[in-house]
Amino acid sequence: MALLAIDDLHKRYGKEEVLRGVSFELERGETKVIIGPSGTGKSTLLRCINRLTEPDRGKVWLDGVEVTSPRTNIYRVRAQVGFVFQDFNLFTHLTALDNVRLGLIRVKKMGKRDATERAMRELERVGLADKAYAYPAQLSGGQQQRVSIARALAMDPKLILFDEPTSALDPELIGEVLQVMIELAEGGMTMLVVTHEMGFARSVADEIIFMEKGIIVEQGPPEVLFTRPKKPRTAEFLRKITEFYGESG
Amino acid sequence: MELIFKWEWLPGLGKGLVLTVELTAACISIGAAFGLLLAIARLYGRHVIYWLASAYVQFFRGTPLLVQLFMIHFGLAGWGIRLSPLLSGIIAMGLNTAAYQAEYFRGAIQAVKRGQALAALSLGMTRWQTIRYVILPQALRLVLPAWSNELVYMLKYTSIVYLIGLPDLMGVGRTIASSNFRFFEIYAVVALIYLALVLLITFALRYVESRIRVPGLGTAR
């Protein structure tokens, strides 16, 4: 059974139907990358998975639990799903260490000493142990995003959702974040990544999902999608985005 | 006319000062606790709760404090509810400042970036945990400058309680002045005491602000 199964997800904001029936699955240890033009519902899709946004219709299953069922304890589900935001959303009033520790202490009810130990391990993993006592405003964008990845990792998530994790970064800071993500993927973390970084998509993804206007246009392994896509629309999008962002991304 | 000053005025004024400080402390605390609840009700409450909180805020901000004080002290007495002047003063001013503080808190909570709550929820925190550990610590830092002003206003507004017979700083001053007719000197001394208190509070709160300041979070001053 797939770790994550999404079945016919619909979401509408007013008159605009942002998701128009999206279905796919994600196996344990897999990395899938969602690409597509802006405003096609990619972020909404990620938020529907842990119900930060309530879908109108459709089902989400995580590890055999129906996330979308009203009887499901959504807080427990969210604690098992890491979420990395485009604009980091580190807690402004807390140091890097406290950012990583907060969920451990308040959600996982871990003791302070264990939580600190665990948080420091995760900060080390993203190369920021020396910034443990810095506040977000004192960190570069790339460092903030790495702390936010550490915050997600500390919760021992079954799956991490990345919502354009490098889109708000200066170009020279993108590499350090992608490097952390590549290491995670290679370490067997299950990841669902919305990104415009085609280099990352090509080298790391097990499968690419091309979304447009609220539906999946095409999906497949990167070598197929990048070299001989079935749909003309996919080819056109890939050509445009590689022109814009460059091959290596 | 020469100015005179008598040391014998001071013990009485000192007692009045103590009452003024107690009154201010009581109503500002009640106002803070109740104001925070009102702000949360107006931000997160639905239907009846939202409307009640909003009506409350509108009423207490839209009518004079003195009218509110008289309604509570003299008005309620007509219904058989007789409150001591001290209790009337604390209730009237506590209810009044609650409405103002509610608006300051509401503004500060709204000023906390929306992504902060999303991040907290994504970790599995409940709504209440999100408010308690993420929103409020930031909002309270943001609200401090406005809140400092409210505290200073309330300290000065407490002077109206002499009208219901309380011997606060103003009340004592008035009593002394009406016995020796040295109105200017006595009210000048009263004014200086208020001023000293205001400066003390201002500096104390600035110190607090500097102690809890966090880089990147509301540096208005």
Interface residues (C-beta under 8 A of the other chain):
Chain A: N50 L52 Y75 R76 V77 R78 A79 Q80 V81 G82 F83 F85 D87 N89 L90 F91 T92 H93 L102 G103 R106 V107 Y135 P136 A137 Q138 S148 R151 M155
Chain B: K113 G115 Q116 L118 A119 A120 L121 S122 L123 G124 M125 T126 Q129 Y133 V134 P137 Q138 R141 V214 P215 G216 L217
